[in-house]
Structure formats: C-alpha cells, structure tokens
C-alpha cells in the first residue's frame, strides 16, 4: 500500500529549505565609516579634548598667564594633556578601527642612513623656512594692522619662550621631554599615523599633503602657519615614501630639539645658521635659503634613492 505522504516513484523530491543562517558579527561603526569622515571625526574629537578641555585646564593651572613662577605646573599640564588627550584617544581610535597597532601605524626600526638623511633635510628645511620668516616680517602692512599683529606675535613668542626656557641641564631635559619627545610621538601617531593612513586609503599621495595642511592649522599660530605646513608635508612624505613612522617621529623630535636648544643656548629660536648671533638681513636670509636649499635637495634625493617599494607595495 502506498503512503500518500510519499511522492510516487520516479518523481523528484524537492530539496528541503536550508535552515536560516545565524547573522554574522556586526561590523563596528568606526570600521564602517568612510576614511575621510573617520579622519574628520578623529580630528574633531581630539581637538575638543586637547585644545578645549586641555586648554581650559592649562589656563586654570596658569591662572590665565604663564609666568616663571608657574611654568613648571604648566609644563606638567601640557605633558599630561598630550598623553591623555592626544596619545590615548589616537591609540584607542586606531585599535577600534584597525586592530593591529604596530602594523597600522607602520612602526619599524629605522635604518641609520635614513635617520641621518631625514635629520639633515629637516635642519636644512628649518633654515629655508627661517629665510621665509625674515621675508614675511618685511611685508608692509597698514599701520593699525601691523601694530595689532606685532602685539599678538610678541605675546605668542614670549609665552613660548617662557615655556621652553631652561636654567640648567635638569630643567632642559624636562623641557625636551615636554616640548620635543612627547609631541613627536603623540602628534606623529595622530597625524602621520591615524589621519594620514586613512586619507591615503582615500586619496593616495594626497594624504600626506592634506595631513600636512591640517597639521599646520592645528597649531593655531598664524605667523608660523606656512612653515608648519611645510614641515607637516615633509613628515608625511617621509612616512609615505619609507612606510616607517619612526622616521617622522625622529625628524619631528629633532626639529623641536633644535628649537629648544637654540633658546637654551640664548640664541634666537629663529636663528640663521650662517650667522647665528646676527640680526638677519634680507641678503643674509636669501643666502641662507640658497645654500640650505641645495642641502635639502641633496638629502631628500638620497633618501628617495635609498628607499623604495617592492611589488607588494611595502617600503624597504
């Protein structure tokens, strides 16, 4: 007897429906963001934390003015602000979005020849930019505007000088820690690490250029905007070419170290290397620019020649 529930012989049996698949793990929001939007989000977050929250804390510590009596507290506030409001959020965001931090940040042991080439290039670039600053100060402006800008510039320079001035080796080492070492690590991980890495994913070589411009704007100093942009673009080029962020950290540290050392040695931090003790004239500045342009080009060409990319796109 035929079971009515069974199909007749020779009739194909339709396949039973597959059991429903369990939904896969949800991709975190930060990993789903567009690279450009993520970069803007990271910059906005750290801007609020460091420039606003950290700035308010520093102002409270300094009671509205940085003086020799409170400069040590201000330095500690600056140091902690860089660690808590730049470095920690940068590492947290990178971990949430990308996972493996050394690989993402491109942290590698640099070759000595690359370190030397980039430091020579940074010093030469510094001197080229000093010439630009001399020319910039010579641009005639309306008297009222010039007076206002001179007042603002003097205020910024005096505040910076109090912050970096040291009266002994121990204090100088602390200044180097606050002004050179910690910013070189935290700012490079933020700009050449987190931001540039994402902008490279969206725009390739445009990433270092855009990041360098943002780097200059982030420092909120209209008088050194173009020099800071130039340095930022060069730091970005170093990482983009070599695939090694340690090189830009070293170059950043060296740049700030030279400026701190100039103040410690009672030189003008905008000194011209051809005549460190002289007031730079236009002729001296242009001569300085010409000589160090040659040095910068030579060091950069050597760096380009000694670095490259294999077939996988990795630098060597």
PASEBA-1860 file (N, C-alpha, C; in nm, 3 decimals):
! residues 316
1> XXXXXXXX> 0.085/-0.120/0.000/0.000/0.000/0.000/0.088/0.124/0.000 ~ 0.052/0.225/-0.084/0.134/0.346/-0.098/0.096/0.448/0.008 ~ 0.198/0.497/0.075/0.176/0.603/0.175/0.149/0.732/0.100 ~ 0.032/0.795/0.122/0.002/0.918/0.048/0.099/1.031/0.078 ~ 0.171/1.020/0.188/0.267/1.127/0.222/0.393/1.114/0.140 ~ 0.418/0.997/0.075/0.539/0.979/-0.004/0.508/1.009/-0.149 ~ 0.601/1.073/-0.222/0.579/1.102/-0.364/0.584/0.975/-0.445 ~ 0.513/0.969/-0.559/0.518/0.850/-0.645/0.659/0.822/-0.689
9> XXXXXXXX> 0.682/0.696/-0.722/0.815/0.656/-0.768/0.851/0.731/-0.895 ~ 0.976/0.778/-0.904/1.025/0.848/-1.022/1.005/0.997/-1.018 ~ 0.928/1.046/-0.924/0.906/1.192/-0.914/1.016/1.251/-0.826 ~ 1.088/1.350/-0.876/1.199/1.408/-0.795/1.146/1.472/-0.668 ~ 1.222/1.456/-0.563/1.185/1.513/-0.433/1.244/1.653/-0.423 ~ 1.163/1.754/-0.399/1.218/1.889/-0.388/1.306/1.900/-0.265 ~ 1.416/1.972/-0.277/1.508/1.985/-0.162/1.439/2.059/-0.049 ~ 1.471/2.018/0.071/1.416/2.087/0.187/1.487/2.222/0.204
17> XXXXXXXX> 1.416/2.323/0.249/1.478/2.455/0.264/1.592/2.452/0.365 ~ 1.699/2.527/0.332/1.815/2.532/0.421/1.776/2.603/0.549 ~ 1.830/2.559/0.660/1.799/2.627/0.787/1.850/2.770/0.783 ~ 1.784/2.862/0.847/1.827/3.002/0.845/1.965/3.018/0.907 ~ 2.047/3.100/0.838/2.183/3.124/0.886/2.180/3.227/0.999 ~ 2.262/3.199/1.098/2.274/3.296/1.208/2.344/3.422/1.157 ~ 2.295/3.538/1.193/2.361/3.661/1.146/2.504/3.670/1.195 ~ 2.596/3.717/1.103/2.736/3.732/1.140/2.756/3.846/1.238
25> XXXXXXXX> 2.874/3.853/1.294/2.901/3.961/1.390/2.889/4.098/1.322 ~ 2.827/4.191/1.388/2.807/4.324/1.331/2.939/4.400/1.327 ~ 2.967/4.458/1.212/3.090/4.536/1.197/3.077/4.665/1.278 ~ 3.175/4.694/1.365/3.165/4.815/1.447/3.150/4.941/1.362 ~ 3.082/5.039/1.417/3.054/5.163/1.344/3.181/5.231/1.296 ~ 3.283/5.237/1.379/3.406/5.305/1.341/3.473/5.239/1.222 ~ 3.455/5.109/1.206/3.516/5.038/1.093/3.435/5.055/0.965 ~ 3.307/5.092/0.980/3.223/5.112/0.863/3.229/5.254/0.808
33> XXXXXXXX> 3.290/5.344/0.884/3.294/5.484/0.842/3.384/5.503/0.720 ~ 3.346/5.596/0.635/3.432/5.637/0.524/3.564/5.689/0.580 ~ 3.679/5.658/0.516/3.809/5.700/0.571/3.820/5.851/0.595 ~ 3.766/5.930/0.503/3.774/6.076/0.519/3.688/6.120/0.637 ~ 3.566/6.067/0.646/3.478/6.103/0.757/3.537/6.059/0.890 ~ 3.600/5.941/0.890/3.663/5.895/1.013/3.776/5.988/1.054 ~ 3.855/6.034/0.958/3.965/6.126/0.988/3.912/6.256/1.047 ~ 3.804/6.308/0.987/3.744/6.431/1.039/3.689/6.411/1.180
41> XXXXXXXX> 3.627/6.296/1.201/3.572/6.264/1.334/3.685/6.259/1.437 ~ 3.795/6.190/1.403/3.908/6.178/1.496/3.968/6.314/1.527 ~ 3.986/6.397/1.424/4.042/6.531/1.444/3.951/6.617/1.531 ~ 3.821/6.609/1.506/3.726/6.688/1.584/3.726/6.644/1.730 ~ 3.727/6.514/1.753/3.726/6.462/1.889/3.850/6.506/1.965 ~ 3.966/6.490/1.903/4.091/6.524/1.972/4.107/6.675/1.983 ~ 4.052/6.750/1.888/4.052/6.896/1.900/3.977/6.939/2.026 ~ 3.860/6.883/2.046/3.780/6.918/2.164/3.854/6.878/2.291
49> XXXXXXXX> 3.910/6.757/2.292/3.977/6.709/2.411/4.102/6.791/2.444 ~ 4.187/6.810/2.343/4.318/6.872/2.372/4.311/7.025/2.372 ~ 4.256/7.080/2.264/4.259/7.226/2.251/4.160/7.294/2.346 ~ 4.045/7.233/2.368/3.943/7.297/2.452/3.954/7.250/2.597 ~ 3.934/7.119/2.619/3.940/7.068/2.756/4.080/7.088/2.814 ~ 4.181/7.043/2.741/4.318/7.059/2.789/4.359/7.204/2.802 ~ 4.313/7.287/2.705/4.345/7.430/2.712/4.286/7.498/2.834 ~ 4.161/7.462/2.866/4.096/7.520/2.984/4.170/7.478/3.110
57> XXXXXXXX> 4.208/7.350/3.118/4.281/7.302/3.235/4.414/7.377/3.251 ~ 4.484/7.396/3.139/4.612/7.468/3.144/4.593/7.612/3.187 ~ 4.488/7.676/3.137/4.459/7.814/3.178/4.429/7.823/3.327 ~ 4.355/7.725/3.378/4.325/7.724/3.521/4.452/7.705/3.602 ~ 4.538/7.614/3.558/4.664/7.590/3.628/4.751/7.715/3.625 ~ 4.754/7.783/3.508/4.837/7.902/3.493/4.771/8.028/3.546 ~ 4.642/8.016/3.585/4.565/8.133/3.631/4.565/8.245/3.526 ~ 4.554/8.201/3.400/4.539/8.297/3.291/4.667/8.347/3.230
65> XXXXXXXX> 4.782/8.316/3.289/4.909/8.368/3.236/5.023/8.276/3.273 ~ 5.108/8.242/3.174/5.225/8.159/3.201/5.339/8.249/3.246 ~ 5.388/8.224/3.366/5.498/8.303/3.422/5.606/8.207/3.472 ~ 5.719/8.265/3.510/5.829/8.183/3.562/5.790/8.112/3.691 ~ 5.695/8.168/3.765/5.655/8.108/3.892/5.565/7.986/3.875 ~ 5.492/7.979/3.764/5.401/7.866/3.745/5.434/7.781/3.623 ~ 5.549/7.808/3.559/5.579/7.740/3.433/5.596/7.589/3.452 ~ 5.646/7.546/3.567/5.662/7.402/3.590/5.526/7.331/3.591
73> XXXXXXXX> 5.428/7.391/3.659/5.293/7.334/3.659/5.234/7.333/3.519 ~ 5.258/7.439/3.443/5.207/7.445/3.306/5.271/7.337/3.220 ~ 5.399/7.314/3.240/5.466/7.208/3.164/5.407/7.071/3.197 ~ 5.380/7.046/3.324/5.319/6.919/3.362/5.179/6.907/3.302 ~ 5.103/7.017/3.306/4.969/7.015/3.246/4.976/6.989/3.097 ~ 5.075/7.049/3.032/5.093/7.027/2.888/5.130/6.882/2.859 ~ 5.222/6.829/2.938/5.266/6.690/2.920/5.150/6.593/2.937 ~ 5.074/6.609/3.045/4.961/6.520/3.070/4.852/6.538/2.965
81> XXXXXXXX> 4.832/6.662/2.919/4.734/6.687/2.814/4.768/6.616/2.685 ~ 4.896/6.617/2.648/4.939/6.549/2.526/4.918/6.397/2.538 ~ 4.946/6.344/2.656/4.932/6.199/2.675/4.785/6.157/2.681 ~ 4.706/6.231/2.761/4.568/6.191/2.785/4.473/6.231/2.673 ~ 4.500/6.345/2.609/4.403/6.399/2.513/4.448/6.388/2.367 ~ 4.572/6.345/2.343/4.615/6.318/2.205/4.654/6.170/2.190 ~ 4.750/6.126/2.270/4.804/5.991/2.252/4.700/5.883/2.282 ~ 4.637/5.891/2.398/4.541/5.787/2.437/4.423/5.777/2.340
89> XXXXXXXX> 4.356/5.890/2.305/4.246/5.878/2.208/4.291/5.828/2.071 ~ 4.412/5.868/2.029/4.463/5.822/1.899/4.481/5.671/1.898 ~ 4.543/5.619/2.001/4.565/5.474/2.009/4.431/5.400/2.021 ~ 4.339/5.455/2.098/4.207/5.391/2.115/4.132/5.387/1.983 ~ 4.129/5.498/1.911/4.059/5.503/1.783/4.123/5.408/1.681 ~ 4.256/5.405/1.678/4.324/5.317/1.584/4.295/5.171/1.616 ~ 4.292/5.138/1.744/4.264/4.999/1.783/4.122/4.959/1.746 ~ 4.027/5.049/1.771/3.888/5.019/1.740/3.864/5.004/1.590
97> XXXXXXXX> 3.935/5.082/1.510/3.909/5.079/1.365/3.995/4.979/1.292 ~ 4.121/4.964/1.335/4.215/4.888/1.253/4.274/4.765/1.322 ~ 4.265/4.755/1.452/4.316/4.636/1.518/4.464/4.643/1.548 ~ 4.546/4.572/1.470/4.690/4.560/1.497/4.758/4.695/1.487 ~ 4.806/4.747/1.599/4.859/4.883/1.601/4.997/4.897/1.536 ~ 5.095/4.812/1.565/5.227/4.832/1.502/5.220/4.830/1.349 ~ 5.141/4.737/1.297/5.127/4.728/1.150/5.053/4.850/1.095 ~ 4.946/4.890/1.161/4.870/5.005/1.112/4.952/5.133/1.119
105> XXXXXXXX> 5.018/5.157/1.231/5.096/5.280/1.246/5.227/5.278/1.168 ~ 5.265/5.162/1.117/5.391/5.145/1.042/5.512/5.172/1.132 ~ 5.507/5.112/1.250/5.617/5.124/1.346/5.725/5.022/1.312 ~ 5.841/5.071/1.273/5.952/4.984/1.237/6.083/5.044/1.287 ~ 6.183/4.960/1.301/6.315/5.009/1.339/6.377/5.075/1.215 ~ 6.414/5.203/1.224/6.467/5.272/1.105/6.614/5.240/1.082 ~ 6.657/5.254/0.958/6.798/5.242/0.925/6.870/5.373/0.959 ~ 6.993/5.361/1.002/7.070/5.480/1.043/7.084/5.578/0.927
113> XXXXXXXX> 7.107/5.529/0.807/7.125/5.619/0.692/6.999/5.700/0.665 ~ 6.882/5.640/0.688/6.757/5.712/0.668/6.737/5.817/0.778 ~ 6.775/5.782/0.901/6.767/5.878/1.010/6.855/6.000/0.981 ~ 6.977/5.974/0.939/7.070/6.084/0.912/7.019/6.170/0.797 ~ 6.972/6.108/0.691/6.925/6.183/0.574/6.806/6.272/0.610 ~ 6.711/6.220/0.686/6.593/6.300/0.720/6.627/6.411/0.819 ~ 6.719/6.387/0.910/6.757/6.493/1.005/6.833/6.604/0.935 ~ 6.920/6.568/0.844/6.990/6.671/0.764/6.889/6.752/0.684
121> XXXXXXXX> 6.793/6.683/0.624/6.691/6.752/0.544/6.605/6.842/0.632 ~ 6.570/6.797/0.752/6.487/6.879/0.842/6.562/7.005/0.884 ~ 6.689/6.991/0.918/6.766/7.110/0.957/6.777/7.208/0.840 ~ 6.801/7.154/0.721/6.807/7.241/0.603/6.673/7.308/0.576 ~ 6.564/7.232/0.591/6.431/7.289/0.571/6.403/7.397/0.674 ~ 6.445/7.374/0.799/6.432/7.477/0.903/6.494/7.608/0.857 ~ 6.615/7.598/0.806/6.688/7.718/0.766/6.625/7.786/0.644 ~ 6.571/7.708/0.554/6.498/7.766/0.441/6.374/7.842/0.491
129> XXXXXXXX> 6.307/7.784/0.589/6.186/7.847/0.642/6.219/7.971/0.725 ~ 6.338/7.974/0.788/6.379/8.096/0.858/6.390/8.211/0.760 ~ 6.441/8.183/0.643/6.451/8.287/0.540/6.312/8.337/0.501 ~ 6.219/8.244/0.488/6.081/8.284/0.459/6.026/8.374/0.569 ~ 6.054/8.341/0.695/6.003/8.420/0.806/6.061/8.562/0.804 ~ 6.189/8.574/0.767/6.250/8.707/0.756/6.179/8.789/0.649 ~ 6.154/8.728/0.534/6.085/8.798/0.425/5.942/8.832/0.467 ~ 5.875/8.739/0.535/5.737/8.763/0.580/5.730/8.884/0.672
137> XXXXXXXX> 5.828/8.898/0.761/5.827/9.011/0.854/5.853/9.144/0.783 ~ 5.906/9.139/0.662/5.935/9.261/0.588/5.820/9.308/0.500 ~ 5.714/9.229/0.492/5.599/9.267/0.408/5.528/9.386/0.472 ~ 5.514/9.497/0.400/5.448/9.615/0.458/5.298/9.593/0.473 ~ 5.246/9.637/0.588/5.103/9.625/0.617/5.052/9.760/0.668 ~ 4.920/9.783/0.662/4.866/9.905/0.722/4.908/9.918/0.868 ~ 4.931/10.040/0.911/4.990/10.064/1.042/4.910/10.003/1.156 ~ 4.778/10.020/1.154/4.695/9.965/1.262/4.701/9.813/1.265
145> XXXXXXXX> 4.695/9.752/1.145/4.702/9.606/1.137/4.839/9.557/1.183 ~ 4.944/9.629/1.144/5.079/9.590/1.183/5.096/9.597/1.334 ~ 5.041/9.700/1.396/5.052/9.715/1.541/4.979/9.601/1.613 ~ 4.862/9.564/1.563/4.786/9.455/1.624/4.859/9.322/1.609 ~ 4.913/9.297/1.489/4.985/9.172/1.465/5.114/9.165/1.547 ~ 5.183/9.278/1.560/5.306/9.280/1.640/5.277/9.247/1.786 ~ 5.165/9.299/1.838/5.128/9.270/1.976/5.097/9.122/1.995 ~ 5.020/9.066/1.901/4.986/8.923/1.910/5.110/8.837/1.896
153> XXXXXXXX> 5.196/8.871/1.803/5.318/8.793/1.781/5.408/8.797/1.904 ~ 5.422/8.914/1.963/5.505/8.927/2.083/5.450/8.843/2.197 ~ 5.318/8.842/2.213/5.255/8.763/2.318/5.282/8.615/2.298 ~ 5.265/8.566/2.173/5.288/8.425/2.145/5.434/8.387/2.166 ~ 5.525/8.473/2.120/5.668/8.443/2.132/5.712/8.444/2.277 ~ 5.664/8.538/2.357/5.702/8.544/2.498/5.647/8.424/2.575 ~ 5.524/8.385/2.543/5.465/8.267/2.609/5.545/8.142/2.575 ~ 5.580/8.127/2.450/5.657/8.010/2.407/5.796/8.010/2.469
161> XXXXXXXX> 5.857/8.128/2.476/5.992/8.136/2.532/5.992/8.099/2.680 ~ 5.893/8.145/2.756/5.885/8.109/2.898/5.868/7.958/2.912 ~ 5.789/7.897/2.823/5.763/7.754/2.831/5.888/7.671/2.803 ~ 5.973/7.717/2.710/6.089/7.635/2.669/6.220/7.680/2.732 ~ 6.222/7.794/2.797/6.346/7.842/2.858/6.383/7.754/2.977 ~ 6.510/7.715/2.984/6.559/7.633/3.095/6.686/7.695/3.152 ~ 6.702/7.682/3.282/6.815/7.744/3.350/6.918/7.643/3.400 ~ 6.904/7.520/3.359/7.000/7.418/3.398/6.977/7.290/3.320
169> XXXXXXXX> 7.073/7.197/3.324/7.060/7.073/3.246/6.935/6.992/3.282 ~ 6.902/6.982/3.411/6.784/6.904/3.451/6.656/6.963/3.397 ~ 6.642/7.095/3.410/6.523/7.161/3.357/6.518/7.151/3.205 ~ 6.635/7.159/3.142/6.641/7.148/2.996/6.592/7.011/2.950 ~ 6.632/6.905/3.020/6.586/6.771/2.983/6.436/6.758/2.998 ~ 6.381/6.821/3.102/6.235/6.817/3.120/6.165/6.892/3.007 ~ 6.222/7.007/2.966/6.167/7.083/2.853/6.170/6.997/2.727 ~ 6.280/6.927/2.705/6.291/6.841/2.587/6.183/6.732/2.590
177> XXXXXXXX> 6.158/6.676/2.708/6.054/6.575/2.722/5.917/6.631/2.684 ~ 5.886/6.752/2.736/5.753/6.812/2.717/5.736/6.868/2.577 ~ 5.839/6.935/2.525/5.825/7.012/2.401/5.872/6.934/2.278 ~ 5.959/6.837/2.297/6.015/6.765/2.181/5.974/6.619/2.176 ~ 5.999/6.543/2.284/5.980/6.398/2.276/5.833/6.358/2.271 ~ 5.756/6.401/2.371/5.614/6.360/2.376/5.535/6.409/2.255 ~ 5.551/6.537/2.212/5.480/6.579/2.090/5.523/6.500/1.966 ~ 5.651/6.464/1.957/5.696/6.388/1.841/5.625/6.253/1.833
185> XXXXXXXX> 5.602/6.191/1.947/5.533/6.060/1.947/5.383/6.077/1.929 ~ 5.322/6.161/2.013/5.175/6.171/2.012/5.123/6.235/1.884 ~ 5.187/6.344/1.840/5.138/6.412/1.719/5.163/6.330/1.594 ~ 5.275/6.259/1.589/5.301/6.177/1.471/5.204/6.059/1.463 ~ 5.174/5.998/1.576/5.076/5.888/1.573/4.939/5.939/1.530 ~ 4.905/6.062/1.572/4.776/6.119/1.531/4.777/6.157/1.383 ~ 4.872/6.241/1.344/4.867/6.298/1.209/4.922/6.202/1.103 ~ 5.047/6.159/1.118/5.104/6.070/1.017/5.059/5.925/1.035
193> XXXXXXXX> 5.005/5.893/1.152/4.953/5.759/1.174/4.806/5.751/1.144 ~ 4.723/5.793/1.238/4.579/5.775/1.226/4.520/5.850/1.107 ~ 4.547/5.979/1.096/4.483/6.061/0.992/4.539/6.031/0.854 ~ 4.671/6.039/0.839/4.729/6.019/0.706/4.702/5.879/0.653 ~ 4.707/5.780/0.739/4.684/5.642/0.694/4.545/5.628/0.633 ~ 4.445/5.691/0.695/4.310/5.684/0.641/4.295/5.769/0.516 ~ 4.358/5.886/0.513/4.349/5.970/0.394/4.424/5.907/0.276 ~ 4.531/5.834/0.304/4.600/5.761/0.197/4.506/5.657/0.135
201> XXXXXXXX> 4.425/5.593/0.219/4.331/5.493/0.168/4.230/5.556/0.074 ~ 4.201/5.685/0.096/4.103/5.753/0.012/4.166/5.826/-0.105 ~ 4.289/5.877/-0.087/4.347/5.962/-0.192/4.492/5.940/-0.224 ~ 4.552/5.832/-0.176/4.692/5.804/-0.211/4.786/5.914/-0.165 ~ 4.867/5.966/-0.259/4.969/6.066/-0.227/4.910/6.198/-0.175 ~ 4.782/6.219/-0.199/4.720/6.341/-0.147/4.710/6.338/0.006 ~ 4.712/6.217/0.062/4.701/6.203/0.206/4.807/6.281/0.282 ~ 4.938/6.264/0.248/5.040/6.340/0.319/5.027/6.491/0.303
209> XXXXXXXX> 4.983/6.536/0.187/4.970/6.680/0.163/4.856/6.737/0.248 ~ 4.741/6.672/0.243/4.626/6.720/0.320/4.655/6.714/0.469 ~ 4.720/6.606/0.513/4.753/6.592/0.655/4.850/6.701/0.698 ~ 4.947/6.735/0.612/5.041/6.842/0.644/4.973/6.976/0.661 ~ 4.874/7.003/0.578/4.798/7.129/0.589/4.721/7.130/0.721 ~ 4.656/7.019/0.753/4.582/7.010/0.879/4.677/7.026/0.997 ~ 4.793/6.967/0.988/4.894/6.977/1.093/4.931/7.123/1.121 ~ 4.950/7.200/1.015/4.982/7.341/1.032/4.868/7.419/1.095
217> XXXXXXXX> 4.746/7.395/1.048/4.630/7.466/1.102/4.605/7.430/1.247 ~ 4.636/7.307/1.286/4.606/7.257/1.420/4.684/7.331/1.528 ~ 4.795/7.396/1.491/4.879/7.461/1.590/4.835/7.605/1.621 ~ 4.742/7.657/1.545/4.681/7.787/1.575/4.783/7.899/1.594 ~ 4.880/7.905/1.504/4.976/8.015/1.506/4.983/8.073/1.366 ~ 4.917/8.186/1.341/4.913/8.240/1.204/5.050/8.281/1.151 ~ 5.144/8.312/1.240/5.275/8.360/1.197/5.366/8.247/1.149 ~ 5.341/8.126/1.195/5.422/8.012/1.153/5.340/7.909/1.076
225> XXXXXXXX> 5.227/7.951/1.021/5.138/7.856/0.952/5.208/7.787/0.835 ~ 5.264/7.865/0.744/5.327/7.804/0.626/5.448/7.719/0.662 ~ 5.536/7.764/0.752/5.645/7.674/0.793/5.595/7.544/0.854 ~ 5.491/7.550/0.936/5.438/7.428/0.996/5.376/7.336/0.891 ~ 5.308/7.395/0.793/5.252/7.314/0.684/5.365/7.246/0.606 ~ 5.472/7.322/0.578/5.585/7.265/0.504/5.647/7.149/0.581 ~ 5.668/7.168/0.710/5.722/7.059/0.792/5.627/6.940/0.795 ~ 5.497/6.968/0.810/5.398/6.861/0.814/5.395/6.780/0.686
233> XXXXXXXX> 5.401/6.848/0.572/5.403/6.778/0.443/5.530/6.694/0.431 ~ 5.644/6.749/0.476/5.768/6.672/0.468/5.764/6.549/0.558 ~ 5.712/6.566/0.680/5.699/6.450/0.768/5.610/6.344/0.703 ~ 5.502/6.388/0.640/5.413/6.295/0.572/5.481/6.225/0.456 ~ 5.562/6.300/0.381/5.637/6.241/0.270/5.732/6.132/0.319 ~ 5.798/6.158/0.433/5.891/6.059/0.489/5.818/5.927/0.512 ~ 5.701/5.934/0.576/5.627/5.812/0.608/5.574/5.746/0.482 ~ 5.520/5.826/0.391/5.461/5.773/0.267/5.568/5.702/0.183
241> XXXXXXXX> 5.687/5.760/0.179/5.793/5.702/0.097/5.854/5.578/0.161 ~ 5.880/5.585/0.292/5.953/5.477/0.360/5.863/5.372/0.422 ~ 5.736/5.408/0.448/5.649/5.316/0.521/5.692/5.297/0.664 ~ 5.754/5.403/0.723/5.809/5.392/0.858/5.782/5.521/0.935 ~ 5.687/5.516/1.029/5.652/5.637/1.104/5.759/5.674/1.206 ~ 5.846/5.580/1.241/5.954/5.612/1.334/6.045/5.719/1.279 ~ 6.060/5.724/1.147/6.144/5.827/1.085/6.083/5.966/1.103 ~ 5.952/5.978/1.087/5.890/6.109/1.105/5.890/6.148/1.253
249> XXXXXXXX> 5.876/6.052/1.343/5.889/6.083/1.485/6.027/6.139/1.515 ~ 6.129/6.076/1.461/6.267/6.121/1.484/6.290/6.259/1.425 ~ 6.238/6.283/1.305/6.254/6.413/1.241/6.179/6.521/1.318 ~ 6.059/6.490/1.364/5.979/6.583/1.444/6.051/6.617/1.574 ~ 6.102/6.514/1.641/6.177/6.536/1.764/6.299/6.624/1.739 ~ 6.372/6.596/1.634/6.493/6.672/1.603/6.461/6.818/1.575 ~ 6.352/6.843/1.502/6.311/6.980/1.473/6.283/7.057/1.602 ~ 6.207/6.999/1.693/6.175/7.066/1.819/6.297/7.075/1.911
257> XXXXXXXX> 6.382/6.974/1.906/6.503/6.974/1.988/6.595/7.089/1.948 ~ 6.611/7.112/1.820/6.696/7.222/1.773/6.642/7.356/1.821 ~ 6.509/7.374/1.813/6.448/7.500/1.858/6.468/7.519/2.008 ~ 6.449/7.414/2.087/6.469/7.423/2.233/6.616/7.450/2.266 ~ 6.706/7.385/2.194/6.849/7.405/2.219/6.892/7.547/2.188 ~ 6.834/7.605/2.083/6.867/7.744/2.048/6.829/7.839/2.162 ~ 6.710/7.817/2.219/6.666/7.901/2.331/6.756/7.877/2.453 ~ 6.789/7.752/2.479/6.874/7.719/2.594/7.012/7.782/2.581
265> XXXXXXXX> 7.064/7.790/2.460/7.195/7.849/2.435/7.188/7.999/2.416 ~ 7.070/8.057/2.446/7.047/8.201/2.438/7.058/8.254/2.295 ~ 7.029/8.168/2.199/7.017/8.211/2.060/6.872/8.241/2.033 ~ 6.845/8.317/1.928/6.708/8.333/1.882/6.663/8.200/1.825 ~ 6.543/8.152/1.865/6.498/8.022/1.810/6.473/8.030/1.661 ~ 6.474/8.150/1.604/6.464/8.166/1.459/6.599/8.203/1.399 ~ 6.707/8.153/1.460/6.841/8.191/1.415/6.868/8.143/1.274 ~ 6.956/8.219/1.207/7.003/8.183/1.073/7.140/8.121/1.088
273> XXXXXXXX> 7.159/8.001/1.036/7.280/7.924/1.063/7.406/7.992/1.013 ~ 7.397/8.071/0.905/7.517/8.136/0.851/7.571/8.241/0.947 ~ 7.486/8.297/1.031/7.529/8.398/1.128/7.435/8.392/1.249 ~ 7.455/8.294/1.338/7.359/8.270/1.448/7.339/8.390/1.540 ~ 7.442/8.472/1.557/7.434/8.584/1.651/7.393/8.714/1.585 ~ 7.375/8.714/1.454/7.346/8.838/1.382/7.196/8.855/1.361 ~ 7.155/8.981/1.350/7.017/9.009/1.311/7.006/8.983/1.161 ~ 6.922/8.889/1.119/6.920/8.851/0.978/6.869/8.963/0.887
281> XXXXXXXX> 6.947/8.993/0.786/6.906/9.086/0.682/6.847/9.007/0.566 ~ 6.787/9.077/0.472/6.729/9.009/0.355/6.838/8.935/0.277 ~ 6.953/8.999/0.260/7.062/8.936/0.185/7.110/8.810/0.255 ~ 7.127/8.818/0.388/7.172/8.703/0.464/7.068/8.592/0.460 ~ 6.941/8.627/0.472/6.835/8.527/0.470/6.830/8.455/0.335 ~ 6.842/8.530/0.227/6.837/8.470/0.094/6.959/8.381/0.068 ~ 7.075/8.424/0.118/7.195/8.340/0.105/7.178/8.210/0.183 ~ 7.124/8.223/0.303/7.096/8.106/0.385/7.000/8.012/0.313
289> XXXXXXXX> 6.895/8.068/0.252/6.796/7.989/0.180/6.861/7.914/0.063 ~ 6.944/7.984/-0.013/7.006/7.922/-0.131/7.096/7.805/-0.092 ~ 7.180/7.827/0.009/7.274/7.723/0.049/7.200/7.601/0.103 ~ 7.103/7.624/0.192/7.036/7.510/0.254/6.933/7.446/0.162 ~ 6.892/7.515/0.057/6.808/7.451/-0.045/6.885/7.338/-0.113 ~ 7.011/7.364/-0.141/7.095/7.261/-0.202/7.110/7.142/-0.108 ~ 7.132/7.170/0.021/7.147/7.064/0.120/7.017/6.983/0.130 ~ 6.905/7.053/0.133/6.775/6.985/0.145/6.750/6.895/0.025
297> XXXXXXXX> 6.773/6.946/-0.095/6.750/6.866/-0.216/6.842/6.745/-0.218 ~ 6.969/6.765/-0.182/7.063/6.653/-0.184/7.022/6.545/-0.084 ~ 6.986/6.585/0.039/6.946/6.488/0.140/6.818/6.415/0.100 ~ 6.724/6.489/0.041/6.597/6.429/0.000/6.616/6.332/-0.116 ~ 6.700/6.368/-0.211/6.727/6.278/-0.323/6.795/6.150/-0.275 ~ 6.885/6.164/-0.181/6.949/6.044/-0.125/6.845/5.957/-0.056 ~ 6.755/6.022/0.020/6.651/5.947/0.090/6.561/5.874/-0.009 ~ 6.523/5.941/-0.116/6.438/5.879/-0.218/6.511/5.761/-0.282
305> XXXXXXXX> 6.639/5.781/-0.312/6.715/5.674/-0.377/6.734/5.554/-0.287 ~ 6.747/5.578/-0.157/6.775/5.469/-0.064/6.650/5.403/-0.008 ~ 6.534/5.452/-0.047/6.408/5.389/-0.008/6.334/5.352/-0.135 ~ 6.241/5.261/-0.125/6.164/5.220/-0.242/6.049/5.132/-0.201 ~ 5.987/5.069/-0.298/5.872/4.982/-0.272/5.889/4.852/-0.350 ~ 5.855/4.744/-0.283/5.858/4.614/-0.351/5.725/4.593/-0.425 ~ 5.711/4.476/-0.484/5.591/4.450/-0.566/5.464/4.449/-0.484 ~ 5.473/4.426/-0.352/5.352/4.423/-0.270/5.311/4.562/-0.224
313> XXXX> 5.391/4.664/-0.258/5.358/4.799/-0.216/5.422/4.838/-0.085 ~ 5.491/4.741/-0.021/5.558/4.773/0.106/5.689/4.843/0.079 ~ 5.724/4.935/0.167/5.850/5.008/0.153/5.963/4.925/0.209 ~ 6.084/4.955/0.157/6.201/4.887/0.211/6.314/4.985/0.226
END
